[in-house]
């Protein structure tokens, strides 16, 4: 690469270097846009017929990337006197092999590696897997409640042989 000082004494990198910088900047913007548009998605199975673009079959969204750990308050004897649950809703969007939203009533299994699923968390009988059905928009929703320990919880969903997962940090 030819580097030349221009008449002001500054380094002139030449036309090829300028074009290379513009190309790399445009490539970086495209890569960032791709990452942002994919979000927390995962797909399995084949791509759309005749196309080389993979369609996300299962997309899982949560309102935030972290959630406060649920808390237990005990008395001096160690008996639990109060539990403060920390929860959020998890939405799963399901698409068929052509990228269309699946019809209402499609079964989706949602599971979590830590924490609880459902509207009424029970520390004595934790629910870590539920089967729910999609609505008319191809979406299934379930309440996720953080457990009592900090760390990372993985929430996964499967439907018609396709799967996806997302992680949430419990602080």
TORKOL-4160 file (C-alpha; in steps of 0.2 Angstrom, whole numbers, padded with zeros to 4 digits, m for minus):
171
<pt num="1" X="0000" Y="0000" Z="0000"/>
<pt num="2" X="0008" Y="0017" Z="m0005"/>
<pt num="3" X="0008" Y="0030" Z="0008"/>
<pt num="4" X="0013" Y="0048" Z="0003"/>
<pt num="5" X="0014" Y="0064" Z="0012"/>
<pt num="6" X="0003" Y="0077" Z="0004"/>
<pt num="7" X="0008" Y="0096" Z="0002"/>
<pt num="8" X="0003" Y="0100" Z="0020"/>
<pt num="9" X="0014" Y="0087" Z="0028"/>
<pt num="10" X="0000" Y="0075" Z="0032"/>
<pt num="11" X="0000" Y="0056" Z="0028"/>
<pt num="12" X="m0010" Y="0053" Z="0012"/>
<pt num="13" X="m0015" Y="0034" Z="0011"/>
<pt num="14" X="m0020" Y="0034" Z="m0007"/>
<pt num="15" X="m0036" Y="0030" Z="m0016"/>
<pt num="16" X="m0035" Y="0011" Z="m0013"/>
<pt num="17" X="m0034" Y="0013" Z="0006"/>
<pt num="18" X="m0049" Y="0025" Z="0006"/>
<pt num="19" X="m0059" Y="0013" Z="m0004"/>
<pt num="20" X="m0054" Y="m0001" Z="0008"/>
<pt num="21" X="m0059" Y="0009" Z="0023"/>
<pt num="22" X="m0076" Y="0013" Z="0015"/>
<pt num="23" X="m0079" Y="m0005" Z="0011"/>
<pt num="24" X="m0075" Y="m0011" Z="0029"/>
<pt num="25" X="m0086" Y="0003" Z="0036"/>
<pt num="26" X="m0101" Y="m0003" Z="0026"/>
<pt num="27" X="m0098" Y="m0021" Z="0030"/>
<pt num="28" X="m0097" Y="m0017" Z="0048"/>
<pt num="29" X="m0114" Y="m0008" Z="0047"/>
<pt num="30" X="m0122" Y="m0023" Z="0038"/>
<pt num="31" X="m0115" Y="m0035" Z="0051"/>
<pt num="32" X="m0122" Y="m0025" Z="0065"/>
<pt num="33" X="m0139" Y="m0023" Z="0057"/>
<pt num="34" X="m0139" Y="m0042" Z="0054"/>
<pt num="35" X="m0135" Y="m0046" Z="0072"/>
<pt num="36" X="m0148" Y="m0033" Z="0078"/>
<pt num="37" X="m0162" Y="m0040" Z="0067"/>
<pt num="38" X="m0159" Y="m0058" Z="0072"/>
<pt num="39" X="m0160" Y="m0054" Z="0091"/>
<pt num="40" X="m0162" Y="m0070" Z="0101"/>
<pt num="41" X="m0167" Y="m0082" Z="0088"/>
<pt num="42" X="m0163" Y="m0100" Z="0084"/>
<pt num="43" X="m0168" Y="m0111" Z="0070"/>
<pt num="44" X="m0167" Y="m0129" Z="0065"/>
<pt num="45" X="m0173" Y="m0138" Z="0050"/>
<pt num="46" X="m0171" Y="m0133" Z="0032"/>
<pt num="47" X="m0172" Y="m0116" Z="0024"/>
<pt num="48" X="m0186" Y="m0110" Z="0013"/>
<pt num="49" X="m0188" Y="m0120" Z="m0003"/>
<pt num="50" X="m0177" Y="m0114" Z="m0016"/>
<pt num="51" X="m0169" Y="m0101" Z="m0005"/>
<pt num="52" X="m0152" Y="m0101" Z="0004"/>
<pt num="53" X="m0159" Y="m0089" Z="0018"/>
<pt num="54" X="m0163" Y="m0099" Z="0035"/>
<pt num="55" X="m0180" Y="m0094" Z="0042"/>
<pt num="56" X="m0180" Y="m0093" Z="0061"/>
<pt num="57" X="m0193" Y="m0106" Z="0066"/>
<pt num="58" X="m0193" Y="m0102" Z="0085"/>
<pt num="59" X="m0190" Y="m0084" Z="0091"/>
<pt num="60" X="m0190" Y="m0081" Z="0110"/>
<pt num="61" X="m0192" Y="m0064" Z="0117"/>
<pt num="62" X="m0191" Y="m0057" Z="0135"/>
<pt num="63" X="m0193" Y="m0039" Z="0140"/>
<pt num="64" X="m0176" Y="m0038" Z="0149"/>
<pt num="65" X="m0159" Y="m0048" Z="0149"/>
<pt num="66" X="m0159" Y="m0049" Z="0168"/>
<pt num="67" X="m0171" Y="m0051" Z="0182"/>
<pt num="68" X="m0169" Y="m0050" Z="0201"/>
<pt num="69" X="m0168" Y="m0066" Z="0210"/>
<pt num="70" X="m0183" Y="m0070" Z="0220"/>
<pt num="71" X="m0181" Y="m0068" Z="0239"/>
<pt num="72" X="m0186" Y="m0077" Z="0255"/>
<pt num="73" X="m0189" Y="m0069" Z="0271"/>
<pt num="74" X="m0187" Y="m0080" Z="0286"/>
<pt num="75" X="m0189" Y="m0078" Z="0305"/>
<pt num="76" X="m0176" Y="m0081" Z="0318"/>
<pt num="77" X="m0180" Y="m0100" Z="0318"/>
<pt num="78" X="m0177" Y="m0101" Z="0300"/>
<pt num="79" X="m0196" Y="m0103" Z="0295"/>
<pt num="80" X="m0201" Y="m0094" Z="0279"/>
<pt num="81" X="m0213" Y="m0080" Z="0283"/>
<pt num="82" X="m0213" Y="m0071" Z="0266"/>
<pt num="83" X="m0208" Y="m0075" Z="0248"/>
<pt num="84" X="m0206" Y="m0060" Z="0235"/>
<pt num="85" X="m0206" Y="m0067" Z="0218"/>
<pt num="86" X="m0198" Y="m0059" Z="0203"/>
<pt num="87" X="m0205" Y="m0063" Z="0186"/>
<pt num="88" X="m0207" Y="m0058" Z="0168"/>
<pt num="89" X="m0217" Y="m0064" Z="0153"/>
<pt num="90" X="m0208" Y="m0075" Z="0139"/>
<pt num="91" X="m0215" Y="m0074" Z="0122"/>
<pt num="92" X="m0212" Y="m0087" Z="0109"/>
<pt num="93" X="m0215" Y="m0084" Z="0091"/>
<pt num="94" X="m0217" Y="m0100" Z="0080"/>
<pt num="95" X="m0216" Y="m0100" Z="0061"/>
<pt num="96" X="m0218" Y="m0114" Z="0049"/>
<pt num="97" X="m0205" Y="m0120" Z="0036"/>
<pt num="98" X="m0210" Y="m0106" Z="0024"/>
<pt num="99" X="m0208" Y="m0093" Z="0037"/>
<pt num="100" X="m0226" Y="m0090" Z="0040"/>
<pt num="101" X="m0234" Y="m0089" Z="0057"/>
<pt num="102" X="m0241" Y="m0105" Z="0063"/>
<pt num="103" X="m0260" Y="m0107" Z="0066"/>
<pt num="104" X="m0268" Y="m0104" Z="0083"/>
<pt num="105" X="m0268" Y="m0120" Z="0093"/>
<pt num="106" X="m0250" Y="m0126" Z="0088"/>
<pt num="107" X="m0242" Y="m0134" Z="0103"/>
<pt num="108" X="m0226" Y="m0126" Z="0110"/>
<pt num="109" X="m0216" Y="m0134" Z="0125"/>
<pt num="110" X="m0207" Y="m0121" Z="0135"/>
<pt num="111" X="m0194" Y="m0126" Z="0148"/>
<pt num="112" X="m0182" Y="m0117" Z="0160"/>
<pt num="113" X="m0166" Y="m0124" Z="0167"/>
<pt num="114" X="m0168" Y="m0113" Z="0183"/>
<pt num="115" X="m0183" Y="m0104" Z="0190"/>
<pt num="116" X="m0201" Y="m0108" Z="0188"/>
<pt num="117" X="m0214" Y="m0107" Z="0174"/>
<pt num="118" X="m0233" Y="m0103" Z="0176"/>
<pt num="119" X="m0243" Y="m0090" Z="0185"/>
<pt num="120" X="m0242" Y="m0097" Z="0202"/>
<pt num="121" X="m0224" Y="m0102" Z="0207"/>
<pt num="122" X="m0222" Y="m0115" Z="0220"/>
<pt num="123" X="m0205" Y="m0117" Z="0228"/>
<pt num="124" X="m0210" Y="m0135" Z="0235"/>
<pt num="125" X="m0216" Y="m0141" Z="0218"/>
<pt num="126" X="m0207" Y="m0131" Z="0204"/>
<pt num="127" X="m0214" Y="m0132" Z="0187"/>
<pt num="128" X="m0199" Y="m0131" Z="0174"/>
<pt num="129" X="m0209" Y="m0137" Z="0158"/>
<pt num="130" X="m0226" Y="m0132" Z="0151"/>
<pt num="131" X="m0235" Y="m0135" Z="0135"/>
<pt num="132" X="m0245" Y="m0120" Z="0129"/>
<pt num="133" X="m0253" Y="m0116" Z="0112"/>
<pt num="134" X="m0251" Y="m0102" Z="0100"/>
<pt num="135" X="m0263" Y="m0088" Z="0097"/>
<pt num="136" X="m0269" Y="m0081" Z="0080"/>
<pt num="137" X="m0252" Y="m0072" Z="0079"/>
<pt num="138" X="m0242" Y="m0088" Z="0081"/>
<pt num="139" X="m0237" Y="m0083" Z="0098"/>
<pt num="140" X="m0237" Y="m0092" Z="0115"/>
<pt num="141" X="m0234" Y="m0084" Z="0131"/>
<pt num="142" X="m0229" Y="m0090" Z="0148"/>
<pt num="143" X="m0224" Y="m0082" Z="0165"/>
<pt num="144" X="m0206" Y="m0085" Z="0170"/>
<pt num="145" X="m0201" Y="m0083" Z="0188"/>
<pt num="146" X="m0183" Y="m0082" Z="0194"/>
<pt num="147" X="m0177" Y="m0094" Z="0207"/>
<pt num="148" X="m0168" Y="m0089" Z="0223"/>
<pt num="149" X="m0150" Y="m0090" Z="0217"/>
<pt num="150" X="m0141" Y="m0079" Z="0205"/>
<pt num="151" X="m0133" Y="m0085" Z="0189"/>
<pt num="152" X="m0139" Y="m0088" Z="0171"/>
<pt num="153" X="m0156" Y="m0097" Z="0167"/>
<pt num="154" X="m0159" Y="m0104" Z="0150"/>
<pt num="155" X="m0177" Y="m0104" Z="0143"/>
<pt num="156" X="m0180" Y="m0115" Z="0128"/>
<pt num="157" X="m0195" Y="m0119" Z="0117"/>
<pt num="158" X="m0199" Y="m0133" Z="0105"/>
<pt num="159" X="m0213" Y="m0135" Z="0092"/>
<pt num="160" X="m0215" Y="m0147" Z="0078"/>
<pt num="161" X="m0196" Y="m0153" Z="0079"/>
<pt num="162" X="m0189" Y="m0135" Z="0079"/>
<pt num="163" X="m0181" Y="m0127" Z="0094"/>
<pt num="164" X="m0174" Y="m0111" Z="0101"/>
<pt num="165" X="m0167" Y="m0104" Z="0117"/>
<pt num="166" X="m0163" Y="m0088" Z="0126"/>
<pt num="167" X="m0153" Y="m0084" Z="0142"/>
<pt num="168" X="m0158" Y="m0072" Z="0156"/>
<pt num="169" X="m0146" Y="m0067" Z="0170"/>
<pt num="170" X="m0153" Y="m0068" Z="0187"/>
<pt num="171" X="m0145" Y="m0055" Z="0198"/>
